Amino acid sequence: MPDMSASASLAMTHLVSFAKEVDEDKVTPGVLGFIVFAAMALAVWALMKSMSRHMNRVDFTQVPDPKADQPEQSPADADATAADADSSSQGAKKQG
């Protein structure tokens, strides 16, 4: 396998010489900048289109919670209900 440092230094030499040829007062992004920007714009457009499709597939209807149908009891009511259940179970034991 060839030595990569030699080819890397050769590439840097070409880039440095190219950088000296460019007029420092007229630096623009150029074709490469446009291609990168266009690719990013296309990617964002594709992601937005995909997200729109996925959001249209979501069913937003909410299933009612069966626990929500029961009225909430205050702690005092819960204690009274528990005491009633205990007394009725004790009465059943005495009869039986």
MARBA-3410 file (N, C-alpha, C, O; in Angstrom, 1 decimal):
96
0.9,-1.2,0.0,0.0,0.0,0.0,0.9,1.2,0.0,1.9,1.3,0.8 ~ 0.6,2.2,-0.8,1.5,3.4,-0.9,1.4,4.2,0.3,0.4,4.2,1.1 ~ 2.5,5.0,0.5,2.5,5.9,1.7,1.6,7.0,1.5,1.6,7.8,0.5 ~ 0.6,7.2,2.4,-0.4,8.2,2.3,0.1,9.6,2.7,-0.5,10.6,2.2 ~ 1.2,9.7,3.4,1.7,11.0,3.8,2.2,11.7,2.6,2.1,12.9,2.5
2.8,11.0,1.6,3.4,11.6,0.4,2.2,12.2,-0.4,2.4,13.3,-0.9 ~ 1.2,11.4,-0.6,0.1,11.9,-1.4,-0.7,13.0,-0.7,-1.2,13.9,-1.4 ~ -0.7,13.0,0.6,-1.4,14.1,1.3,-0.6,15.4,1.2,-1.1,16.5,1.0 ~ 0.8,15.3,1.3,1.6,16.5,1.1,1.5,17.0,-0.3,1.5,18.2,-0.5 ~ 1.4,16.1,-1.3,1.3,16.6,-2.7,0.0,17.3,-2.9,-0.1,18.3,-3.5
-1.1,16.8,-2.3,-2.4,17.5,-2.4,-2.4,18.8,-1.7,-3.0,19.8,-2.2 ~ -1.7,18.9,-0.6,-1.6,20.2,0.1,-0.8,21.2,-0.7,-1.1,22.4,-0.7 ~ 0.2,20.7,-1.4,1.0,21.6,-2.2,0.1,22.2,-3.3,0.3,23.4,-3.6 ~ -0.7,21.4,-3.9,-1.6,21.9,-5.0,-2.6,22.9,-4.4,-2.9,23.9,-5.1 ~ -3.2,22.6,-3.3,-4.1,23.5,-2.7,-3.5,24.8,-2.3,-4.1,25.9,-2.4
-2.3,24.8,-1.8,-1.6,26.0,-1.4,-1.4,26.9,-2.6,-1.5,28.1,-2.5 ~ -0.9,26.3,-3.7,-0.6,27.1,-4.9,-1.9,27.6,-5.5,-1.9,28.7,-6.0 ~ -3.0,26.9,-5.4,-4.3,27.4,-5.8,-4.8,28.5,-5.0,-5.4,29.5,-5.5 ~ -4.6,28.5,-3.7,-5.0,29.5,-2.8,-4.3,30.8,-3.1,-4.8,31.9,-2.9 ~ -3.0,30.8,-3.6,-2.3,32.0,-3.9,-2.8,32.6,-5.2,-2.7,33.8,-5.4
-3.4,31.8,-6.1,-3.9,32.3,-7.3,-5.2,33.1,-7.2,-5.5,33.9,-8.0 ~ -6.0,32.8,-6.1,-7.3,33.4,-5.9,-7.1,34.9,-5.4,-6.3,35.1,-4.5 ~ -7.9,35.8,-6.0,-7.8,37.2,-5.6,-8.5,37.3,-4.2,-9.7,36.9,-4.1 ~ -7.8,37.8,-3.3,-8.3,37.9,-1.9,-9.5,38.8,-1.8,-10.3,38.7,-0.8 ~ -9.7,39.8,-2.7,-10.8,40.7,-2.6,-12.1,40.1,-3.2,-13.2,40.7,-3.0
-12.0,39.0,-4.0,-13.1,38.5,-4.7,-13.3,37.0,-4.3,-13.5,36.1,-5.2 ~ -13.3,36.7,-3.0,-13.5,35.3,-2.6,-15.0,35.0,-2.5,-15.7,35.7,-1.9 ~ -15.4,33.9,-3.2,-16.8,33.5,-3.2,-16.9,32.0,-2.8,-15.9,31.3,-2.9 ~ -18.0,31.6,-2.4,-18.2,30.1,-2.1,-17.9,29.2,-3.3,-17.5,28.1,-3.1 ~ -18.3,29.7,-4.5,-18.0,28.9,-5.7,-19.0,27.8,-5.9,-20.0,27.7,-5.2
-18.6,26.9,-6.8,-19.5,25.8,-7.2,-19.6,24.8,-6.0,-20.7,24.3,-5.8 ~ -18.5,24.5,-5.3,-18.6,23.6,-4.2,-19.5,24.1,-3.1,-20.3,23.3,-2.6 ~ -19.4,25.3,-2.8,-20.3,25.9,-1.8,-21.8,25.8,-2.2,-22.7,25.5,-1.4 ~ -22.1,26.0,-3.5,-23.4,25.9,-4.0,-23.9,24.4,-3.9,-25.1,24.2,-3.6 ~ -23.0,23.5,-4.3,-23.4,22.1,-4.3,-23.7,21.6,-2.9,-24.7,20.9,-2.6
-22.9,22.0,-1.9,-23.1,21.7,-0.5,-24.4,22.3,0.0,-25.2,21.6,0.6 ~ -24.7,23.6,-0.3,-25.9,24.2,0.1,-27.1,23.5,-0.5,-28.1,23.3,0.1 ~ -27.1,23.2,-1.8,-28.2,22.6,-2.5,-28.4,21.2,-1.9,-29.6,20.8,-1.8 ~ -27.4,20.4,-1.6,-27.6,19.1,-1.0,-28.2,19.2,0.4,-29.1,18.4,0.7 ~ -27.8,20.2,1.1,-28.4,20.4,2.5,-29.9,20.8,2.3,-30.7,20.3,3.1
-30.2,21.6,1.3,-31.6,22.1,1.1,-32.4,20.9,0.7,-33.6,20.8,1.1 ~ -31.9,20.0,-0.2,-32.7,18.9,-0.6,-32.9,17.9,0.6,-34.0,17.3,0.7 ~ -31.9,17.8,1.4,-32.0,16.9,2.6,-33.1,17.4,3.5,-33.9,16.6,4.0 ~ -33.1,18.7,3.8,-34.1,19.3,4.6,-35.5,19.1,4.0,-36.5,18.8,4.7 ~ -35.6,19.3,2.7,-36.9,19.2,2.1,-37.4,17.7,2.2,-38.6,17.5,2.5
-36.5,16.8,2.0,-36.9,15.3,2.1,-37.3,15.0,3.5,-38.3,14.2,3.7 ~ -36.6,15.5,4.5,-36.9,15.2,5.9,-38.3,15.8,6.2,-39.1,15.2,6.9 ~ -38.6,17.0,5.8,-39.9,17.6,6.1,-41.0,16.9,5.4,-42.1,16.7,6.0 ~ -40.8,16.4,4.2,-41.8,15.6,3.5,-42.1,14.3,4.2,-43.2,13.9,4.3 ~ -41.0,13.7,4.6,-41.1,12.4,5.4,-41.9,12.6,6.7,-42.7,11.8,7.1
-41.5,13.7,7.4,-42.2,14.0,8.7,-43.6,14.3,8.5,-44.5,13.9,9.3 ~ -44.0,15.0,7.4,-45.4,15.3,7.1,-46.2,14.0,6.9,-47.3,13.8,7.3 ~ -45.6,13.1,6.1,-46.2,11.8,5.9,-46.4,11.0,7.2,-47.5,10.4,7.4 ~ -45.4,11.0,8.0,-45.5,10.2,9.3,-46.5,10.9,10.2,-47.3,10.2,10.9 ~ -46.6,12.2,10.2,-47.6,12.9,11.1,-49.0,12.7,10.6,-49.9,12.6,11.4
-49.2,12.5,9.3,-50.5,12.2,8.8,-51.0,10.8,9.1,-52.2,10.6,9.2 ~ -50.1,9.9,9.4,-50.4,8.6,9.8,-50.8,8.4,11.2,-51.4,7.4,11.6 ~ -50.4,9.4,12.1,-50.7,9.3,13.5,-52.2,9.5,13.8,-52.8,10.4,13.2 ~ -52.7,8.6,14.6,-54.1,8.7,15.0,-54.2,9.5,16.3,-53.7,9.0,17.4 ~ -54.8,10.7,16.3,-54.8,11.5,17.5,-56.0,11.3,18.4,-56.1,12.0,19.4
-56.8,10.4,18.1,-58.0,10.1,18.9,-57.5,9.5,20.2,-56.7,8.6,20.2 ~ -58.0,10.0,21.3,-57.6,9.5,22.6,-58.6,8.5,23.2,-59.8,8.8,23.2 ~ -58.1,7.4,23.6,-58.9,6.3,24.2,-59.3,6.8,25.6,-58.4,7.1,26.4 ~ -60.5,6.8,26.0,-60.9,7.2,27.4,-60.3,6.2,28.4,-60.3,5.0,28.2 ~ -59.8,6.8,29.5,-59.2,6.0,30.6,-60.3,5.5,31.5,-61.1,6.3,32.0
-60.4,4.1,31.7,-61.5,3.6,32.5,-61.4,4.1,34.0,-62.4,4.2,34.7 ~ -60.2,4.4,34.4,-60.1,4.8,35.8,-60.6,6.3,36.0,-61.0,6.7,37.1 ~ -60.6,7.0,34.9,-61.1,8.4,34.9,-62.6,8.5,35.1,-63.1,9.5,35.6 ~ -63.3,7.4,34.7,-64.8,7.4,34.9,-65.2,7.3,36.3,-66.3,7.8,36.7 ~ -64.4,6.7,37.2,-64.7,6.6,38.6,-64.5,7.9,39.3,-63.5,8.6,39.0
-65.5,8.3,40.1,-65.3,9.6,40.8,-64.2,9.4,41.9,-64.0,8.4,42.5 ~ -63.4,10.5,42.0,-62.3,10.5,42.9,-62.9,10.6,44.3,-63.8,11.4,44.6 ~ -62.3,9.9,45.3,-62.7,10.0,46.7,-61.7,10.7,47.5,-60.5,10.7,47.2 ~ -62.2,11.5,48.4,-61.3,12.2,49.3,-60.7,11.2,50.3,-61.3,10.1,50.5 ~ -59.6,11.5,51.0,-59.1,10.5,52.0,-60.1,10.2,53.1,-60.1,9.0,53.6
-60.9,11.1,53.5,-61.9,10.8,54.5,-62.9,9.8,54.0,-63.3,8.9,54.7 ~ -63.4,10.0,52.7,-64.3,9.1,52.1,-63.7,7.7,52.0,-64.4,6.7,52.2 ~ -62.5,7.6,51.6,-61.8,6.3,51.4,-61.7,5.6,52.7,-61.9,4.4,52.8 ~ -61.4,6.3,53.9,-61.3,5.7,55.2,-62.7,5.2,55.6,-62.8,4.1,56.1 ~ -63.8,5.9,55.3,-65.1,5.5,55.7,-65.5,4.3,54.8,-66.1,3.4,55.4
-65.1,4.2,53.6,-65.5,3.1,52.7,-64.7,1.9,53.2,-65.3,0.8,53.3 ~ -63.5,2.0,53.6,-62.7,0.9,54.1,-63.3,0.4,55.5,-63.3,-0.8,55.7 ~ -63.7,1.3,56.3,-64.3,0.9,57.6,-65.6,0.2,57.4,-65.9,-0.8,58.1 ~ -66.4,0.7,56.4,-67.7,0.0,56.1,-67.4,-1.4,55.6,-68.1,-2.4,55.9 ~ -66.4,-1.6,54.8,-66.0,-2.9,54.2,-65.6,-3.8,55.3,-65.9,-5.0,55.3
-64.8,-3.3,56.3,-64.3,-4.1,57.4,-65.5,-4.5,58.3,-65.6,-5.7,58.7 ~ -66.4,-3.6,58.6,-67.6,-4.0,59.5,-68.5,-5.0,58.8,-69.0,-5.9,59.5 ~ -68.7,-4.9,57.5,-69.5,-5.8,56.8,-68.9,-7.2,56.7,-69.6,-8.2,56.8 ~ -67.6,-7.2,56.6,-66.9,-8.5,56.5,-66.9,-9.2,57.9,-67.0,-10.4,58.0 ~ -66.8,-8.4,59.0,-66.9,-8.9,60.3,-68.3,-9.4,60.6,-68.4,-10.5,61.3
-69.3,-8.7,60.2,-70.7,-9.2,60.4,-70.9,-10.5,59.6,-71.6,-11.3,60.1 ~ -70.3,-10.7,58.5,-70.5,-11.9,57.7,-69.8,-13.0,58.4,-70.3,-14.2,58.4 ~ -68.7,-12.8,59.1,-68.0,-13.8,59.9,-68.8,-14.3,61.1,-68.8,-15.5,61.4 ~ -69.5,-13.3,61.7,-70.3,-13.7,62.9,-71.5,-14.5,62.5,-71.9,-15.4,63.3 ~ -72.1,-14.2,61.4,-73.3,-14.9,60.9,-72.9,-16.3,60.5,-73.7,-17.2,60.6
-71.7,-16.5,59.9,-71.4,-17.7,59.3,-70.8,-18.7,60.2,-70.4,-19.8,59.8
END
